[in-house]
Amino acid sequence: MDLATLLLLAALDPVGFGTGGRFQLEHSKDDFGMRSHGIVERLGPNRTKFYPLPQSTAGKYMQLRPEDVRINRFTPDHYERQE
């Protein structure tokens, strides 16, 4: 097994953190690859709570990535970002 495969398997293995390992990243896969949309907390049997990860606003993205905005022009009302 090569290093890339090992790293992928490690990334897919849900790693718990926090007290008792009750928190983990929520994963999904789409056309862009693996994504984490938030943190899931295990509260007990069949009970969880979801904490979404914050997403950049169009204004913040334009401020932090001016070169990308210059090349890939868009308007804030057409901004859709899933980080």
WOSUL-V495174 format. One record per residue. N is the residue number from 1. RES is the residue in three letters. PHI is phi in degrees with one decimal (none if undefined). PSI is psi in whole degrees, 0 to 359 (* if undefined). D_FIRST is the distance of its C-alpha to the first C-alpha in Angstrom with 1 decimal. Layout:
n->[N	N]
res->[RES	RES]
phi->[PHI	PHI]
psi->[PSI	PSI]
d_first->[D_FIRST	D_FIRST]
This chain:
n->[1	2	3	4	5	6	7	8	9	10	11	12	13	14	15	16	17	18	19	20	21	22	23	24	25	26	27	28	29	30	31	32	33	34	35	36	37	38	39	40	41	42	43	44	45	46	47	48	49	50	51	52	53	54	55	56	57	58	59	60	61	62	63	64	65	66	67	68	69	70	71	72	73	74	75	76	77	78	79	80	81	82	83]
res->[MET	ASP	LEU	ALA	THR	LEU	LEU	LEU	LEU	ALA	ALA	LEU	ASP	PRO	VAL	GLY	PHE	GLY	THR	GLY	GLY	ARG	PHE	GLN	LEU	GLU	HIS	SER	LYS	ASP	ASP	PHE	GLY	MET	ARG	SER	HIS	GLY	ILE	VAL	GLU	ARG	LEU	GLY	PRO	ASN	ARG	THR	LYS	PHE	TYR	PRO	LEU	PRO	GLN	SER	THR	ALA	GLY	LYS	TYR	MET	GLN	LEU	ARG	PRO	GLU	ASP	VAL	ARG	ILE	ASN	ARG	PHE	THR	PRO	ASP	HIS	TYR	GLU	ARG	GLN	GLU]
phi->[none	-85.1	-61.7	-60.6	-65.9	-62.0	-65.2	-64.1	-62.5	-64.7	-68.6	-81.5	-75.9	-66.8	-99.3	-84.5	-143.8	84.6	-57.4	69.7	63.1	-82.9	-107.3	-155.2	-72.9	-85.0	-118.7	-146.9	-125.6	-140.1	-59.3	-88.8	115.8	-77.1	-135.0	-115.6	-100.4	176.8	-112.5	-107.9	-108.0	-83.8	-95.2	165.6	-58.1	58.7	-129.6	-137.4	-132.6	-107.1	-117.2	-67.7	-77.9	-65.9	-116.4	-68.7	-80.1	-59.9	-61.7	-66.9	-61.1	-63.4	-67.8	-85.1	-127.5	-61.7	-67.0	-65.2	-65.0	-64.4	-81.2	-112.4	-64.4	-156.0	-107.3	-54.9	-75.1	-111.0	-90.7	-135.7	-128.4	-124.3	-92.2]
psi->[132	169	318	319	318	318	320	315	321	321	329	340	119	118	124	150	170	181	121	11	31	355	146	158	138	134	149	164	134	197	335	348	204	139	152	125	347	189	135	130	127	117	340	187	123	24	124	163	137	132	105	146	141	149	148	142	164	317	317	319	315	322	317	339	55	326	319	319	325	321	316	78	143	164	152	329	351	23	120	115	131	100	*]
d_first->[0.0	3.8	6.8	8.4	6.5	7.0	10.4	11.2	10.7	12.8	15.3	15.8	16.4	20.2	21.1	24.8	27.1	30.8	33.0	31.2	28.2	30.2	29.2	26.0	25.3	25.9	23.3	23.9	22.4	24.6	25.0	24.1	20.8	20.4	23.7	25.3	29.0	30.1	29.9	30.4	32.4	32.5	36.3	36.3	35.7	35.3	36.5	34.7	35.9	34.3	34.7	34.1	32.7	35.5	35.4	37.1	40.5	41.4	43.7	41.1	38.6	41.3	42.3	38.8	37.6	40.8	39.1	36.9	40.1	41.9	39.5	38.7	42.0	42.5	45.2	44.6	45.6	42.7	40.1	37.2	34.3	31.5	29.7]
